Amino acid sequence: MNRKSSTFLGEHTRLTRRFFLGSGMAGLAAIRTLPLLAEDRQRDPKLQKQLDALDSWLTHPDKFRDVSRGNPKPHSLTEEQRTAVGLTRDTWTLELLSDPEHPAKLGATFSKQANTPFDFNALLKLAEQHAVSFPKAMTCLNIGCPLGNGIWEGVPLREVLWLTQPRENVRRVFYYGYHNDDPKQMFRSSLPVGRVLEDPFDLPPVILCYKLNGEWLSPERGGPVRLVFPEGYGFKSIKWLTHIYLSNLAHANDTYAEQNNDVDSPLKTFCATLSLPGRVKANEPIPVTGYAQVGISGLKKVQVWVHRDGDELPANDRYFSQAPWTDANILAPPEAWGGGITDNRIPATTLGFSPDTGQPTRWPIRLSMVHWAALLPGLAPGEYTFRCRTIDDKGIGQPLPRPFRKSGHAAIEQLSLTVEA
């Protein structure tokens, strides 16, 4: 098994066993007309065992991996301490201001100093008309394995920004969360105002998020309120949100930019394995399962390739685009979504799902995750290397079109496989 994915696999323990989605198939109509991939009793028992070891599509809020910052981390504060610093729903406030260094012209501001901060009740009042939810994989820019996949609910940030009556010189929005009242611990991110005010390419809106999988956002997940940027990596979705500035600054001023990262690239499409036996007997089928992060470019296929060590690799082919890849199977939408969601029903306001049936309108869903599986043919004794990759909706193979590490993980995974006589 891939060690770096072992924690992730530990969180994945029950997934539908009934259907596979053939490579390249998309759309709810296609999903409904897919044939069974053999009855369960006919499926290879080794592969079935690996499928039974997969978890639900949604990650339970308590099972998300945590990469929180702060000393101490804000979610580790006692309830009394969180109450004192405004990190409970009853005490949370948000300041909405003009950037003092690059001022935007606003008709109104919301600040503690003027005793006019925006509070949780005001947010829920907006939610009565504007609440929206959408699925998203939360992923760290510098970690290959996603932290978890959830349905995030909130109010579009633009609905709050319009309350400031912006008029001129608004080019960017930057924001940060609670950081122990220590300027050295501040972690800041930013977005162009155009992305906040409208949603291109059928993307969900940037939201002030207060729920995950239908439950109030916990302190561990950034509650009471965090920002969630749909197509972004985790550093754009600041936890424990406290301040938003409208600015005339023309460039990003993210903390991550200061740490030599690419702060503008959206989520990449890539895949990795969850289970692959390290040793197998000769000529016996080899079950393998994995996951794919469905980035901004979508997902058409997952492919696998087993190469015998010592055999010649494709020449002048850094990303193995000419290798003899074969298609794996992308798992269809599950019968049980998991993640602790009430009555196993996706919230009616969730983008990308039918409000009548609760089923996805297309699959896989961009910006989220999906599982895949394959049964490899038996091999002769020897040492081998297993690789997997994605093909996006434009037919481009991983790690392209953006192979650069600073803009997020997308490297082709390589795992060793020993076939014994």
C-alpha positions as CSV (number, residue, x, y, z in Angstrom):
1,M,0.0,0.0,0.0
2,N,1.1,3.6,-0.6
3,R,2.2,4.7,2.8
4,K,1.4,8.4,2.3
5,S,-2.2,7.4,1.6
6,S,-2.5,5.0,4.6
7,T,-4.2,7.6,6.8
8,F,-6.6,8.5,4.0
9,L,-7.4,4.9,3.5
10,G,-8.1,4.5,7.2
11,E,-10.8,7.1,6.9
12,H,-12.4,5.3,3.9
13,T,-14.2,2.1,5.0
14,R,-17.6,1.8,3.3
15,L,-18.6,2.6,-0.3
16,T,-21.2,1.3,-2.7
17,R,-20.4,-2.1,-4.2
18,R,-23.0,-2.2,-7.0
19,F,-22.0,-0.1,-10.0
20,F,-18.9,1.1,-11.9
21,L,-18.9,4.1,-14.3
22,G,-17.2,3.2,-17.6
23,S,-14.3,5.5,-18.6
24,G,-15.5,8.6,-20.4
25,M,-19.1,8.2,-19.4
26,A,-20.8,11.3,-17.8
27,G,-24.2,12.6,-17.1
28,L,-27.0,11.3,-15.0
29,A,-28.7,9.6,-18.0
30,A,-25.6,7.6,-18.6
31,I,-25.3,6.7,-15.0
32,R,-28.8,5.3,-14.9
33,T,-28.3,3.2,-18.0
34,L,-25.0,1.5,-17.0
35,P,-25.1,-2.3,-16.8
36,L,-23.9,-4.1,-13.7
37,L,-20.2,-4.9,-13.8
38,A,-21.1,-8.6,-13.0
39,E,-23.1,-9.6,-9.9
40,D,-21.2,-9.2,-6.6
41,R,-21.0,-13.0,-6.4
42,Q,-19.1,-13.1,-9.8
43,R,-16.7,-10.3,-8.9
44,D,-13.1,-11.3,-8.1
45,P,-13.1,-11.7,-4.3
46,K,-9.8,-9.9,-3.9
47,L,-11.1,-6.9,-5.7
48,Q,-14.4,-7.1,-3.8
49,K,-12.3,-7.1,-0.5
50,Q,-10.6,-3.9,-1.6
51,L,-13.9,-2.3,-2.6
52,D,-15.3,-3.1,0.8
53,A,-12.4,-1.3,2.4
54,L,-13.3,2.0,0.8
55,D,-15.3,4.6,2.7
56,S,-18.1,6.9,1.8
57,W,-17.8,9.7,-0.8
58,L,-18.2,12.4,1.8
59,T,-15.7,12.6,4.6
60,H,-17.1,12.9,8.1
61,P,-16.2,16.3,9.6
62,D,-14.3,14.6,12.4
63,K,-12.2,12.7,9.9
64,F,-10.7,15.5,7.9
65,R,-7.0,15.7,8.1
66,D,-5.8,18.8,9.9
67,V,-3.1,21.3,8.8
68,S,-4.2,24.2,11.0
69,R,-1.8,26.9,11.9
70,G,-1.3,28.9,15.1
71,N,0.4,28.5,18.4
72,P,-1.9,27.6,20.1
73,K,-4.1,26.4,17.2
74,P,-7.4,28.4,17.6
75,H,-9.5,25.3,17.7
76,S,-7.6,24.0,20.7
77,L,-8.8,26.9,22.8
78,T,-11.4,26.2,25.5
79,E,-15.0,27.2,24.9
80,E,-14.5,30.0,27.4
81,Q,-11.4,31.2,25.6
82,R,-13.2,31.0,22.2
83,T,-16.1,32.9,23.6
84,A,-13.8,35.7,24.8
85,V,-12.1,36.0,21.4
86,G,-15.2,35.8,19.2
87,L,-14.9,32.2,17.9
88,T,-18.4,31.0,18.8
89,R,-21.6,31.6,16.9
90,D,-22.9,33.9,19.7
91,T,-19.8,36.0,19.7
92,W,-18.4,35.9,16.2
93,T,-18.1,39.2,14.3
94,L,-16.6,40.1,10.9
95,E,-14.9,43.4,10.1
96,L,-15.4,44.7,6.5
97,L,-13.1,47.6,5.8
98,S,-11.3,49.5,3.1
99,D,-7.6,48.7,2.8
100,P,-5.8,51.5,4.5
101,E,-2.7,51.2,2.3
102,H,-4.6,50.8,-1.0
103,P,-8.0,52.3,-0.2
104,A,-11.2,51.4,-2.0
105,K,-14.0,53.9,-1.9
106,L,-16.9,52.4,0.2
107,G,-20.2,53.8,1.3
108,A,-20.2,51.8,4.5
109,T,-17.8,49.8,6.7
110,F,-18.4,47.3,9.5
111,S,-15.9,47.6,12.4
112,K,-15.6,46.9,16.1
113,Q,-14.2,50.4,16.6
114,A,-17.4,51.9,15.3
115,N,-19.4,49.2,17.1
116,T,-20.8,48.1,13.7
117,P,-19.3,44.7,13.0
118,F,-21.2,42.1,10.9
119,D,-22.3,39.2,13.1
120,F,-23.6,35.7,12.9
121,N,-27.2,36.6,13.1
122,A,-26.8,39.0,10.2
123,L,-25.1,36.2,8.2
124,L,-28.0,33.8,8.9
125,K,-30.5,36.6,7.9
126,L,-28.8,36.7,4.4
127,A,-28.8,32.9,4.3
128,E,-32.6,32.9,4.4
129,Q,-32.6,34.0,0.7
130,H,-29.0,33.4,-0.5
131,A,-27.8,30.1,1.2
132,V,-26.0,27.8,-1.2
133,S,-24.0,24.6,-0.8
134,F,-21.6,22.6,-3.0
135,P,-19.2,19.6,-2.8
136,K,-15.5,20.4,-2.6
137,A,-12.3,18.5,-1.8
138,M,-10.3,20.5,0.7
139,T,-6.6,20.1,-0.4
140,C,-3.4,21.6,0.8
141,L,-1.2,23.1,-2.0
142,N,1.9,21.2,-0.8
143,I,0.3,17.9,0.2
144,G,-0.6,15.3,-2.3
145,C,-3.4,13.6,-0.5
146,P,-6.7,15.6,0.0
147,L,-7.7,16.5,3.5
148,G,-11.3,15.4,2.9
149,N,-14.3,15.8,0.7
150,G,-17.4,17.6,2.0
151,I,-20.5,19.6,1.2
152,W,-19.9,23.2,2.4
153,E,-22.8,25.6,3.0
154,G,-22.8,29.3,3.3
155,V,-23.7,32.7,1.9
156,P,-22.0,34.0,-1.2
157,L,-19.3,36.5,-0.2
158,R,-20.6,39.0,-2.7
159,E,-23.9,39.4,-0.8
160,V,-21.9,40.6,2.2
161,L,-19.5,42.8,0.2
162,W,-22.4,44.7,-1.4
163,L,-23.4,45.8,2.1
164,T,-20.3,48.0,2.1
165,Q,-21.6,49.9,-0.9
166,P,-18.4,49.7,-3.0
167,R,-18.0,52.5,-5.5
168,E,-14.5,52.9,-6.9
169,N,-11.0,51.5,-6.7
170,V,-11.9,47.9,-5.8
171,R,-9.6,45.5,-7.5
172,R,-8.9,42.9,-4.9
173,V,-10.4,41.4,-1.7
174,F,-8.0,40.1,1.0
175,Y,-8.9,38.5,4.3
176,Y,-7.6,36.7,7.3
177,G,-8.7,34.9,10.4
178,Y,-8.1,34.8,14.1
179,H,-4.4,34.4,14.8
180,N,-4.0,34.7,18.6
181,D,-3.7,38.5,18.5
182,D,-0.1,38.0,17.2
183,P,0.7,39.8,14.0
184,K,3.5,37.4,13.3
185,Q,1.0,34.5,13.2
186,M,-1.4,36.3,10.7
187,F,-2.2,34.1,7.7
188,R,-3.7,36.1,4.8
189,S,-5.2,35.2,1.4
190,S,-6.8,37.2,-1.4
191,L,-9.0,37.0,-4.5
192,P,-9.6,39.3,-7.4
193,V,-12.9,41.1,-6.8
194,G,-14.2,39.9,-10.2
195,R,-14.1,36.3,-9.0
196,V,-16.1,37.2,-5.9
197,L,-18.8,39.1,-7.7
198,E,-19.5,36.5,-10.4
199,D,-19.0,32.8,-11.0
200,P,-17.4,31.9,-14.4
201,F,-17.6,28.5,-16.1
202,D,-20.5,27.3,-13.9
203,L,-18.4,27.4,-10.8
204,P,-20.0,27.7,-7.3
205,P,-19.7,31.1,-5.6
206,V,-17.0,32.0,-3.0
207,I,-18.9,31.7,0.3
208,L,-18.8,32.6,4.0
209,C,-19.2,29.1,5.2
210,Y,-20.9,28.0,8.4
211,K,-21.9,24.4,7.8
212,L,-20.2,21.2,6.6
213,N,-22.2,18.2,5.6
214,G,-25.3,19.8,7.0
215,E,-23.9,20.5,10.5
216,W,-22.6,23.7,12.1
217,L,-18.9,24.2,11.3
218,S,-16.8,22.9,14.2
219,P,-13.8,24.8,15.6
220,E,-11.5,22.2,14.0
221,R,-12.9,22.9,10.6
222,G,-12.6,26.6,11.0
223,G,-15.9,27.5,12.7
224,P,-17.9,29.4,13.4
225,V,-17.3,30.9,10.0
226,R,-14.6,30.4,7.3
227,L,-14.2,31.4,3.7
228,V,-14.4,28.6,1.1
229,F,-13.1,29.3,-2.4
230,P,-14.5,26.4,-4.6
231,E,-11.7,25.9,-7.1
232,G,-8.9,26.9,-4.8
233,Y,-6.5,25.1,-2.5
234,G,-6.9,25.2,1.2
235,F,-4.8,28.3,1.8
236,K,-7.5,30.3,0.0
237,S,-10.2,29.0,2.3
238,I,-9.2,30.8,5.5
239,K,-10.4,29.4,8.8
240,W,-11.8,31.4,11.8
241,L,-12.5,34.4,9.5
242,T,-12.5,37.8,11.2
243,H,-11.4,40.5,8.7
244,I,-12.1,41.3,5.0
245,Y,-10.6,44.3,3.2
246,L,-11.6,45.7,-0.1
247,S,-8.5,47.0,-1.8
248,N,-7.1,48.8,-4.8
249,L,-4.1,46.6,-4.8
250,A,-3.4,45.1,-8.2
251,H,-1.7,41.9,-7.1
252,A,-2.1,39.0,-4.7
253,N,-0.8,39.7,-1.2
254,D,-1.2,36.1,0.2
255,T,1.0,34.8,2.9
256,Y,1.6,31.8,0.7
257,A,3.0,34.0,-2.1
258,E,5.6,35.2,0.4
259,Q,6.5,31.6,0.9
260,N,7.4,31.0,-2.8
261,N,4.1,29.3,-3.8
262,D,1.9,29.8,-6.9
263,V,-1.2,31.3,-5.3
264,D,-3.3,31.7,-8.5
265,S,-3.5,28.1,-9.8
266,P,-6.8,26.3,-9.2
267,L,-7.2,22.6,-8.2
268,K,-5.5,20.1,-10.4
269,T,-6.9,16.8,-11.5
270,F,-4.8,13.8,-10.4
271,C,-5.1,10.3,-9.0
272,A,-3.3,8.0,-6.5
273,T,-3.7,4.5,-5.1
274,L,-5.4,3.5,-1.9
275,S,-4.6,-0.2,-2.1
276,L,-2.1,-2.3,-4.1
277,P,-0.6,-5.5,-2.7
278,G,3.2,-5.2,-2.4
279,R,3.6,-8.9,-3.2
280,V,1.5,-11.2,-5.3
281,K,1.7,-14.7,-6.7
282,A,2.6,-15.1,-10.4
283,N,-0.3,-15.2,-12.9
284,E,-2.9,-14.2,-10.3
285,P,-5.1,-11.1,-10.9
286,I,-4.1,-8.1,-8.9
287,P,-6.8,-5.8,-7.4
288,V,-6.1,-2.1,-7.0
289,T,-8.2,0.8,-5.8
290,G,-7.6,4.5,-5.6
291,Y,-9.0,8.0,-5.6
292,A,-8.9,10.9,-8.0
293,Q,-9.2,14.6,-7.2
294,V,-11.4,16.1,-9.9
295,G,-9.8,19.5,-10.5
296,I,-10.9,22.5,-12.6
297,S,-10.2,20.6,-15.8
298,G,-12.6,17.7,-14.9
299,L,-12.0,14.0,-15.2
300,K,-12.6,11.7,-18.2
301,K,-10.5,8.7,-17.3
302,V,-8.2,7.0,-14.8
303,Q,-5.5,4.9,-16.3
304,V,-3.0,2.4,-15.0
305,W,0.3,0.9,-16.2
306,V,2.6,-1.8,-14.9
307,H,6.2,-1.7,-16.1
308,R,8.7,-4.5,-15.5
309,D,11.8,-3.0,-13.8
310,G,14.8,-3.1,-16.1
311,D,12.8,-3.0,-19.3
312,E,13.3,0.1,-21.4
313,L,11.1,3.1,-20.7
314,P,9.6,5.3,-23.4
315,A,12.4,7.5,-24.8
316,N,12.3,11.3,-24.3
317,D,8.9,11.0,-22.7
318,R,9.2,12.7,-19.3
319,Y,5.5,12.3,-18.4
320,F,5.0,8.8,-20.0
321,S,2.5,10.1,-22.4
322,Q,3.4,7.3,-24.9
323,A,3.3,4.5,-22.3
324,P,0.8,1.6,-22.8
325,W,-1.8,2.8,-20.3
326,T,-5.0,1.0,-19.8
327,D,-8.3,2.3,-18.5
328,A,-9.4,1.7,-14.9
329,N,-13.1,1.9,-13.7
330,I,-14.4,5.1,-12.1
331,L,-16.9,4.2,-9.4
332,A,-20.4,5.5,-9.9
333,P,-22.3,7.7,-7.4
334,P,-22.8,5.7,-4.2
335,E,-26.0,4.5,-2.6
336,A,-24.8,6.0,0.7
337,W,-23.1,9.4,0.6
338,G,-21.7,9.1,4.2
339,G,-19.9,11.9,6.0
340,G,-22.6,12.0,8.7
341,I,-25.1,13.7,6.4
342,T,-28.7,13.5,7.7
343,D,-30.9,10.7,6.3
344,N,-28.2,10.2,3.6
345,R,-29.8,13.0,1.6
346,I,-27.8,15.8,-0.1
347,P,-29.2,19.2,1.0
348,A,-31.6,20.6,-1.6
349,T,-29.6,23.7,-2.2
350,T,-26.5,21.8,-3.2
351,L,-25.2,22.8,-6.6
352,G,-24.6,20.0,-9.0
353,F,-27.4,17.8,-7.5
354,S,-31.0,17.5,-8.5
355,P,-33.2,19.0,-5.7
356,D,-35.9,16.3,-6.5
357,T,-33.8,13.2,-6.5
358,G,-30.7,14.2,-4.6
359,Q,-28.6,12.7,-7.3
360,P,-25.7,14.4,-9.2
361,T,-26.5,16.0,-12.5
362,R,-23.2,14.8,-13.9
363,W,-20.4,12.5,-12.6
364,P,-17.6,12.8,-11.6
365,I,-18.3,16.2,-10.0
366,R,-15.6,18.9,-10.6
367,L,-13.7,20.1,-7.5
368,S,-14.5,17.0,-5.5
369,M,-13.3,13.4,-5.4
370,V,-14.1,10.0,-6.8
371,H,-12.9,6.4,-6.3
372,W,-11.6,4.1,-9.0
373,A,-10.7,0.4,-9.2
374,A,-9.0,-2.1,-11.5
375,L,-8.2,-5.8,-11.7
376,L,-4.8,-6.1,-13.2
377,P,-4.0,-9.3,-15.2
378,G,-1.6,-11.8,-13.6
379,L,2.1,-11.3,-14.3
380,A,5.2,-13.4,-14.6
381,P,7.6,-13.4,-11.6
382,G,9.7,-10.3,-11.3
383,E,9.9,-6.8,-10.0
384,Y,7.5,-4.2,-11.4
385,T,6.5,-0.5,-11.0
386,F,2.9,0.4,-10.9
387,R,1.7,3.9,-12.1
388,C,-1.6,5.6,-12.4
389,R,-2.7,8.8,-14.0
390,T,-5.8,10.8,-14.9
391,I,-7.0,12.1,-18.3
392,D,-9.0,15.3,-18.0
393,D,-12.0,16.5,-20.0
394,K,-9.8,17.9,-22.7
395,G,-7.9,14.6,-23.1
396,I,-4.7,15.9,-21.3
397,G,-2.9,13.3,-19.2
398,Q,-1.5,13.9,-15.7
399,P,0.7,15.7,-14.6
400,L,0.0,18.1,-17.5
401,P,-1.2,20.7,-18.3
402,R,0.4,22.1,-15.1
403,P,3.2,19.8,-13.9
404,F,4.9,22.4,-11.7
405,R,5.0,21.5,-8.0
406,K,4.5,25.1,-6.7
407,S,1.0,25.2,-8.1
408,G,-0.1,22.0,-6.4
409,H,0.6,18.3,-6.5
410,A,0.1,16.3,-9.7
411,A,3.1,14.0,-10.0
412,I,2.5,10.5,-11.3
413,E,2.6,8.1,-8.4
414,Q,5.0,5.1,-8.6
415,L,4.6,2.0,-6.4
416,S,6.7,-1.1,-6.3
417,L,5.2,-4.5,-7.0
418,T,6.9,-7.9,-6.5
419,V,5.5,-10.9,-8.3
420,E,6.6,-14.2,-6.7
421,A,6.9,-17.6,-8.4
